[in-house]
Amino acid sequence: MPPPTQYTPLPPPAHDPDAPDDDTDPEDEATYTDEASNPVARTSIERRHYDRDTMEQEDEAERLLRSASSKPKRKRKRIREMKMEEGGQGSDSGSSAGSTSGSEVDLSRLGDGRARRGMKSWRRRAAFLGLYATIMAAFLGLLYGAYKATKDHNRVRTKYRPQVISNGTSLFAPTTILLSLDGFRADFLHRNLTPTLNAFIREGVSPKYMLPSFPSVTFPNHFTLVTGLYPESHGIVGNTFWDPALQRLFHYTDAARSMQPEWWNAEPIWETAELAGVRTAIHMWPGSEAHIGAVEPMYVDKYNANEELQRKVDRILGWLDLSSHLDQPNATDSGIRPQLIAAYVPNVDADGHKYGPNSTEIRGTIADVDRMLSEIFTGIASRNLTSIVNVVVVSDHGMATTDTARLIQLEDLLDTKLIEHIDGWPLYGLRPHDTSEEHLASLHETLIAASLTPEHKGKFTVHLRSDMPARFHFSNNPRIAPLWLIPTTGYAIVTHKEMDVALAQAGGLVYHPRGLHGYDHEHPLMRAIFVARGPAFPHEAGSEVKVFQNTEVYGIICDSLGIAHGKIGNNGTLSLPFKTIGLHEGSGGPGQNLDDETGEVLESDRIIPAIAPFPIFSSLPPLEIAGTAAIVSTKTDVVWTTNAQGSLVTARPGAGGESANDAEKGDEDGFEQNLNYKLGWLDWFKGKVEGAKDWVKGVFHKGGEEEKTGEGNGSKKS
């Protein structure tokens, strides 16, 4: 085979600007020449080599461009530029100098492009982060709002607006029944004697208990319930007291004296309602017979200590059966249905005084009153009024057991000849003949010294009217005596005329009454109840509200009727609808289960023994107390103790034993701040967190769906 001919490529022909344009690629028309410079056609092998070299160059250029930019348009532009550079390698423009200059330009362009792309990329990231932050903030705001709504799932946030409702046969304007069970202690709910009342609690809304006002006796507290004022403000400062201005004695069992309007210095709920055009019916409520104010109730039933419970049932239901002024606009007042019915039930208090709060007799009385409530509720249901008529059940105070071993002889403390009047009972307000500051100070020092003796330590405290604990709200009225003896809960003060304490204790005599109240209104044994149900209380069944004082009841009743509060104002702060804090635990109802016979606190069916026998809870003679005795409540984190002087002390675990007197000075709301009569904040917070968890689960698992006396006429009771 002859040796292959040597070929050299011919330079591309000069471009003729006048030649016609065609689509022929100059590379395809390239030819080779032999040694004689004669053009020779390329072989197929040579064409393949040429094509391969060209493709490799193009691939390399494409790889470089891809690393610099991902835009196809720029890639195609760069490839075309490289092809043009290849085509001009044989000309002057393809010199090394020109090549170097082109590379520098390309690198400069590449750098500028990268800088621009980096700036655009940073802007895109910043815009994305801003959008993401906005979305997250909006989501968190929505989540927080939903959590708040979940936390308040059983609260009604809109203002309650009473409506006229039909039960199918008659139109009912806003109607409220207020029932007072005198002497019904809050822990009576735990004795398995009150199925009706406990079911009522599970259907309605209530605090764990309601605090009475000081002093915790019947007449002051019943007037507080219907005025919203502390006793120092409404003027009924005790069941018995002397008025230095009138120079007369108020005594609750003597209607000729007590049922005079000058004693009652406030506007009761029935006057507020009547002035607003709301008709009222008052059944035996203390003070309702005193002709108070500018208008009187449409219906008033006088006090009858011997009235049967069935008569109360018939009376209340009979009022509900009267015609409405909405149905019969021309009906006479005597036949118009009242919108406010307030009824007083003295039975539990009367038998608590007579037999004691832990007697067999009182158990029967509690059960009888519960059956009375059952008949009232059944009558309401049979009239199709359960969701139309508001029912509020309250009590005025609790009750403590007395004992001969817990008596204090007044004559052992001071010379009683120095005293002109004694107000109140079992607490004693002393009005000396000499009312000068020097004489009062001398008597005060004498009584303080007596309270510190071993014989009397821990049995009573001594107060001037001017240094009463602020939480008592019991100083701003001249009807309040200038000097007071306040016995420790369960103790009683007696004069020789009433009983010789030494002889009674030696002879084993029984002291009467067997049950007493009137002590520190914040003591557990003085706790009262409040339970409500009806259209004004549209909360989840069994809802719980914070503990409050009975100064709130007046405003609550006004709100339930849709009427404005009275012209003189009141000491209440609550308004409807309630802000609830969850549901009551268990089925036993609210409150703390106390046993003042054994000295133990019973709560949630668990017995928490006292650190030492605390005599105020026992019917047995008190033991000698060395150091400090305490009753601990696991729910309220409050410890009730006696200090070195025998004063009742409240302290939280881990806190110093600050006396109630010192702790409460200057505190207008001491029952909340200093005694912590609320759910422990930790328990509350845990419950709310669990509620939030449930809500979040629901959102993600359900596609975001949201879901008048009653103390016994002629007998010395309080």
BELGI-V76382 format. One record per backbone hydrogen bond with DSSP energy under -1.0 kcal/mol. CO is the residue of the C=O (numbers start at 1). NH is the residue of the N-H. If there is no record, write none. Layout:
co=CO nh=NH
co=CO nh=NH
This chain:
co=8 nh=33
co=16 nh=19
co=31 nh=10
co=32 nh=40
co=33 nh=8
co=34 nh=37
co=38 nh=34
co=40 nh=32
co=43 nh=47
co=44 nh=48
co=45 nh=49
co=46 nh=50
co=47 nh=51
co=48 nh=52
co=49 nh=53
co=50 nh=54
co=51 nh=55
co=52 nh=56
co=53 nh=57
co=54 nh=58
co=55 nh=59
co=56 nh=60
co=57 nh=61
co=58 nh=62
co=59 nh=63
co=60 nh=64
co=61 nh=65
co=62 nh=66
co=63 nh=67
co=64 nh=68
co=65 nh=69
co=71 nh=75
co=72 nh=76
co=73 nh=77
co=74 nh=78
co=75 nh=79
co=76 nh=80
co=77 nh=81
co=78 nh=82
co=79 nh=83
co=80 nh=84
co=81 nh=85
co=82 nh=86
co=83 nh=87
co=84 nh=88
co=86 nh=89
co=92 nh=95
co=95 nh=99
co=96 nh=100
co=97 nh=101
co=98 nh=102
co=99 nh=103
co=100 nh=104
co=101 nh=105
co=102 nh=106
co=103 nh=107
co=104 nh=108
co=105 nh=109
co=106 nh=110
co=107 nh=111
co=108 nh=112
co=109 nh=113
co=110 nh=114
co=111 nh=115
co=112 nh=116
co=113 nh=117
co=114 nh=118
co=115 nh=119
co=116 nh=120
co=117 nh=121
co=118 nh=122
co=119 nh=123
co=120 nh=124
co=121 nh=125
co=122 nh=126
co=123 nh=127
co=124 nh=128
co=125 nh=129
co=126 nh=130
co=127 nh=131
co=128 nh=132
co=129 nh=133
co=130 nh=134
co=131 nh=135
co=132 nh=136
co=133 nh=137
co=134 nh=138
co=135 nh=139
co=136 nh=140
co=137 nh=141
co=138 nh=142
co=139 nh=143
co=140 nh=144
co=141 nh=145
co=142 nh=146
co=143 nh=147
co=144 nh=148
co=145 nh=149
co=146 nh=150
co=147 nh=151
co=148 nh=152
co=150 nh=153
co=152 nh=155
co=165 nh=172
co=170 nh=167
co=172 nh=165
co=175 nh=390
co=176 nh=341
co=177 nh=392
co=178 nh=343
co=179 nh=394
co=180 nh=345
co=181 nh=184
co=183 nh=185
co=185 nh=188
co=186 nh=189
co=187 nh=190
co=188 nh=191
co=194 nh=198
co=195 nh=199
co=196 nh=200
co=197 nh=201
co=198 nh=202
co=199 nh=203
co=200 nh=204
co=204 nh=542
co=204 nh=543
co=205 nh=532
co=206 nh=545
co=210 nh=528
co=211 nh=550
co=215 nh=217
co=217 nh=221
co=218 nh=222
co=219 nh=223
co=220 nh=224
co=221 nh=225
co=222 nh=226
co=224 nh=228
co=226 nh=269
co=228 nh=571
co=230 nh=233
co=230 nh=234
co=231 nh=235
co=234 nh=265
co=235 nh=237
co=239 nh=252
co=240 nh=424
co=241 nh=250
co=243 nh=247
co=243 nh=248
co=248 nh=243
co=250 nh=241
co=251 nh=254
co=254 nh=257
co=254 nh=258
co=255 nh=259
co=260 nh=263
co=268 nh=272
co=269 nh=273
co=270 nh=274
co=271 nh=275
co=273 nh=278
co=274 nh=277
co=279 nh=339
co=279 nh=340
co=280 nh=299
co=281 nh=342
co=282 nh=301
co=283 nh=344
co=285 nh=288
co=287 nh=290
co=299 nh=282
co=301 nh=284
co=304 nh=307
co=309 nh=313
co=310 nh=314
co=311 nh=315
co=312 nh=316
co=313 nh=317
co=314 nh=318
co=315 nh=319
co=316 nh=320
co=317 nh=321
co=319 nh=322
co=323 nh=337
co=324 nh=328
co=328 nh=331
co=332 nh=335
co=333 nh=336
co=339 nh=176
co=340 nh=281
co=341 nh=178
co=342 nh=283
co=343 nh=180
co=345 nh=182
co=346 nh=350
co=347 nh=351
co=348 nh=352
co=349 nh=353
co=350 nh=354
co=351 nh=355
co=352 nh=356
co=353 nh=514
co=353 nh=515
co=356 nh=359
co=359 nh=363
co=360 nh=364
co=361 nh=365
co=362 nh=366
co=363 nh=367
co=364 nh=368
co=365 nh=369
co=366 nh=370
co=367 nh=371
co=368 nh=372
co=369 nh=373
co=370 nh=374
co=371 nh=375
co=372 nh=376
co=373 nh=377
co=374 nh=378
co=375 nh=379
co=376 nh=380
co=377 nh=381
co=378 nh=382
co=380 nh=385
co=381 nh=384
co=385 nh=388
co=385 nh=389
co=390 nh=177
co=391 nh=533
co=392 nh=179
co=393 nh=531
co=394 nh=181
co=400 nh=516
co=403 nh=406
co=406 nh=492
co=408 nh=494
co=409 nh=412
co=410 nh=413
co=410 nh=414
co=415 nh=418
co=416 nh=419
co=418 nh=433
co=421 nh=431
co=423 nh=429
co=428 nh=485
co=429 nh=423
co=431 nh=420
co=431 nh=421
co=436 nh=440
co=437 nh=441
co=438 nh=442
co=439 nh=443
co=440 nh=444
co=441 nh=445
co=442 nh=446
co=443 nh=447
co=444 nh=448
co=445 nh=449
co=446 nh=450
co=447 nh=451
co=450 nh=453
co=453 nh=457
co=456 nh=459
co=459 nh=488
co=461 nh=486
co=463 nh=484
co=464 nh=467
co=469 nh=472
co=470 nh=473
co=475 nh=477
co=477 nh=480
co=482 nh=465
co=483 nh=430
co=484 nh=463
co=485 nh=428
co=486 nh=461
co=488 nh=491
co=492 nh=408
co=494 nh=410
co=495 nh=499
co=500 nh=504
co=501 nh=505
co=502 nh=506
co=503 nh=507
co=504 nh=509
co=514 nh=402
co=516 nh=400
co=520 nh=523
co=523 nh=526
co=524 nh=527
co=525 nh=399
co=527 nh=186
co=528 nh=210
co=529 nh=395
co=531 nh=393
co=532 nh=205
co=533 nh=391
co=534 nh=537
co=537 nh=539
co=540 nh=543
co=542 nh=584
co=543 nh=206
co=544 nh=581
co=548 nh=211
co=549 nh=552
co=550 nh=553
co=552 nh=556
co=553 nh=557
co=554 nh=558
co=555 nh=559
co=556 nh=560
co=557 nh=561
co=558 nh=563
co=582 nh=544
co=593 nh=602
co=595 nh=599
co=595 nh=600
co=600 nh=595
co=601 nh=608
co=602 nh=593
co=603 nh=606
co=606 nh=603
co=608 nh=601
co=614 nh=617
co=615 nh=618
co=630 nh=611
co=631 nh=640
co=633 nh=637
co=638 nh=633
co=639 nh=651
co=640 nh=631
co=641 nh=649
co=643 nh=646
co=645 nh=458
co=647 nh=643
co=648 nh=660
co=649 nh=641
co=651 nh=639
co=652 nh=655
co=656 nh=658
co=659 nh=663
co=660 nh=664
co=664 nh=667
co=669 nh=672
co=669 nh=673
co=670 nh=674
co=670 nh=675
co=671 nh=677
co=676 nh=678
co=680 nh=684
co=681 nh=685
co=682 nh=686
co=683 nh=687
co=684 nh=688
co=685 nh=689
co=686 nh=690
co=687 nh=691
co=688 nh=692
co=689 nh=693
co=690 nh=694
co=691 nh=695
co=692 nh=696
co=693 nh=697
co=694 nh=698
co=695 nh=699
co=696 nh=700
co=697 nh=701
co=698 nh=702
co=699 nh=704
co=712 nh=715
co=715 nh=717
co=718 nh=218
